[in-house]
Amino acid sequence: MNQTLKTILTGPLQVDEELLRPEASLEGAGLDSLAMAELDLLLTEQGFALGEDRLASVTTVGALDRLVDEHLAGR
């Protein structure tokens, strides 16, 4: 998992690291729509301007991680 993403999820968003399995749903990991909006802001602060629409398109922790990795690859 991308370290910046993991740090944000387990830090400010207080997601239990044990819930960060690739197959886990975002909702199951505790990431509701408000948390996803906050995640978007926190990622933007770190230079990962993904946008809420792109974040809304993913449903699992693994898909979120891939989205961040794809964004980095496209820089």
Backbone hydrogen bonds in HBPLUS format (Angstrom, degrees):
<---DONOR---> <-ACCEPTOR-->    atom                        ^
c    i                          cat <-CA-CA->   ^        H-A-AA   ^      H-
h    n   atom  resd res      DA  || num        DHA   H-A  angle D-A-AA Bond
n    s   type  num  typ     dist DA aas  dist angle  dist       angle   num
A0006-LYS N   A0002-ASN O   2.95 MM   4  6.20 164.0  1.98 154.7 159.7     1
A0007-THR N   A0003-GLN O   2.87 MM   4  6.02 158.5  1.91 149.5 155.1     2
A0008-ILE N   A0004-THR O   3.01 MM   4  6.26 158.1  2.05 150.4 155.7     3
A0009-LEU N   A0005-LEU O   2.89 MM   4  6.11 166.2  1.91 155.9 160.0     4
A0010-THR N   A0006-LYS O   2.92 MM   4  6.03 165.7  1.94 152.8 156.4     5
A0011-GLY N   A0007-THR O   2.86 MM   4  5.59 131.5  2.10 134.4 146.7     6
A0013-LEU N   A0008-ILE O   3.23 MM   5  6.39 167.8  2.24 173.5 172.3     7
A0015-VAL N   A0009-LEU O   2.76 MM   6  5.45 167.2  1.78 150.6 150.5     8
A0014-GLN N   A0011-GLY O   3.06 MM   3  5.21 149.0  2.16 108.0 117.6     9
A0019-LEU N   A0016-ASP O   2.84 MM   3  5.52 156.6  1.89 122.2 129.7    10
A0020-LEU N   A0017-GLU O   3.13 MM   3  5.37 163.5  2.16 109.7 114.8    11
A0024-ALA N   A0021-ARG O   2.96 MM   3  5.29 155.3  2.02 115.3 123.3    12
A0062-GLY N   A0022-PRO O   2.88 MM  40  3.76 149.4  1.98 122.9 117.1    13
A0061-VAL N   A0024-ALA O   2.85 MM  37  5.70 155.3  1.91 164.9 172.4    14
A0029-ALA N   A0025-SER O   3.01 MM   4  6.29 134.4  2.22 140.7 152.7    15
A0026-LEU N   A0059-THR O   2.92 MM  33  5.68 155.1  1.99 133.4 134.2    16
A0029-ALA N   A0026-LEU O   3.13 MM   3  5.06 129.9  2.39  92.7 106.2    17
A0031-LEU N   A0026-LEU O   2.84 MM   5  5.20 160.9  1.87 151.0 146.3    18
A0030-GLY N   A0027-GLU O   2.96 MM   3  5.04 154.7  2.02 103.2 111.0    19
A0036-MET N   A0032-ASP O   2.93 MM   4  6.22 149.9  2.02 151.8 161.3    20
A0037-ALA N   A0033-SER O   3.04 MM   4  6.27 148.0  2.14 141.3 149.0    21
A0038-GLU N   A0034-LEU O   3.02 MM   4  6.33 157.0  2.07 147.0 153.4    22
A0039-LEU N   A0035-ALA O   2.77 MM   4  5.99 150.4  1.86 143.0 152.3    23
A0040-ASP N   A0036-MET O   2.92 MM   4  6.14 152.9  2.00 142.7 149.0    24
A0041-LEU N   A0037-ALA O   3.18 MM   4  6.53 156.5  2.24 145.1 150.1    25
A0042-LEU N   A0038-GLU O   2.90 MM   4  6.19 163.6  1.93 154.7 159.3    26
A0043-LEU N   A0039-LEU O   2.79 MM   4  5.94 159.9  1.83 156.0 161.2    27
A0044-THR N   A0040-ASP O   2.97 MM   4  6.10 156.3  2.03 144.7 151.4    28
A0045-GLU N   A0041-LEU O   3.03 MM   4  6.30 153.4  2.10 146.7 153.4    29
A0046-GLN N   A0043-LEU O   2.96 MM   3  5.04 132.7  2.19  97.5 111.2    30
A0048-PHE N   A0043-LEU O   2.82 MM   5  4.97 163.1  1.84 141.6 137.4    31
A0047-GLY N   A0044-THR O   2.99 MM   3  5.02 163.6  2.01 108.3 112.1    32
A0050-LEU N   A0048-PHE O   2.89 MM   2  5.76 117.8  2.28 115.9  98.9    33
A0055-LEU N   A0051-GLY O   3.10 MM   4  6.40 161.7  2.14 151.9 157.7    34
A0056-ALA N   A0052-GLU O   2.81 MM   4  5.91 148.6  1.90 146.1 154.7    35
A0057-SER N   A0054-ARG O   3.11 MM   3  5.20 145.4  2.24  98.7 109.0    36
A0058-VAL N   A0055-LEU O   3.27 MM   3  5.77 166.6  2.29 112.7 116.7    37
A0064-LEU N   A0060-THR O   3.03 MM   4  6.30 152.3  2.11 146.2 153.9    38
A0065-ASP N   A0061-VAL O   2.96 MM   4  6.23 158.5  2.00 150.0 155.7    39
A0066-ARG N   A0062-GLY O   2.93 MM   4  6.21 157.5  1.98 147.9 154.0    40
A0067-LEU N   A0063-ALA O   2.95 MM   4  6.11 151.3  2.03 143.1 150.7    41
A0068-VAL N   A0064-LEU O   3.10 MM   4  6.41 158.9  2.14 151.3 155.7    42
A0069-ASP N   A0065-ASP O   2.96 MM   4  6.24 162.6  1.99 150.0 155.3    43
A0070-GLU N   A0066-ARG O   2.76 MM   4  5.95 159.0  1.80 152.5 158.0    44
A0071-HIS N   A0067-LEU O   2.99 MM   4  6.16 152.2  2.07 143.3 150.8    45
A0072-LEU N   A0068-VAL O   3.00 MM   4  6.31 155.3  2.06 149.2 155.7    46
A0073-ALA N   A0069-ASP O   2.93 MM   4  6.20 153.6  2.00 148.4 155.9    47
A0074-GLY N   A0070-GLU O   3.03 MM   4  6.18 138.6  2.21 141.5 151.7    48
A0075-ARG N   A0072-LEU O   3.31 MM   3  5.45 163.9  2.34 105.1 109.9    49
